[in-house]
């Protein structure tokens, strides 16, 4: 079965389960994408959940933790 055929069948199946289902194309790596690939006869594993990203500080901020306002004020008073 080709991708479009499986996608049409998957959307028809979803519409039968839920009348308010709108036709959609699942994103790669999602469980829905894996369901369509399974209908095609191909094995696809859902993507791993994304890890939360750590906030990173730029090198300038790491060197000097002063805010922009503090830096301007300190520069004015230094002169």
C-alpha positions in Angstrom: 0.0 0.0 0.0 1.3 3.5 -0.9 1.5 6.4 1.6 -1.5 8.2 0.2 -3.7 5.1 0.2 -2.7 4.4 3.8 -3.3 8.0 4.8 -6.8 8.0 3.2 -7.6 4.8 5.0 -6.2 6.1 8.3 -8.2 9.3 8.1 -11.4 7.4 7.2 -10.8 5.2 10.3 -10.3 8.3 12.5 -13.5 9.9 11.1 -15.5 6.8 12.0 -14.2 6.9 15.6 -14.7 10.7 15.9 -17.1 12.5 13.6 -15.4 15.9 14.3 -12.0 14.5 13.0 -10.6 16.7 10.2 -8.5 15.2 7.5 -4.8 15.6 8.4 -1.3 14.4 7.6 0.5 13.2 10.7 4.0 14.6 11.4 6.9 12.3 11.0 7.9 10.6 14.3 4.4 10.9 15.9 2.4 7.9 17.0 -0.2 8.8 14.3 2.6 8.6 11.7 3.6 5.2 13.0 0.0 4.0 12.6 -0.1 5.1 9.0 3.3 3.4 8.3 2.0 0.2 10.0 -1.0 0.3 7.6 1.5 0.4 4.8 3.1 -2.7 6.1 6.3 -0.9 7.2 7.6 -0.7 10.7 8.0 2.8 12.1 8.7 3.7 15.7 7.2 6.8 17.2 9.8 9.5 18.0 11.1 9.8 21.5 9.6 12.6 23.6 11.6 15.8 23.4 13.9 16.6 26.3 13.3 20.0 27.9 16.0 22.4 26.9 18.2 24.0 29.4 18.3 27.8 29.4 21.7 28.9 28.2 23.4 32.1 29.0 25.5 33.9 26.4 29.2 34.2 27.1 28.8 38.0 27.7 26.2 37.4 30.4 28.3 34.6 32.0 31.3 37.0 32.3 29.2 39.9 33.6 25.9 39.2 35.4 25.0 42.9 35.4 21.9 43.9 33.4 22.1 46.4 30.6 20.7 49.2 32.8 23.2 48.4 35.6 26.0 48.5 33.0 24.9 51.9 31.6 24.5 53.4 35.1 27.9 52.1 36.2 29.5 53.5 33.0 28.0 56.9 33.6 29.2 57.1 37.2 32.7 55.9 36.3 33.2 58.9 34.0 
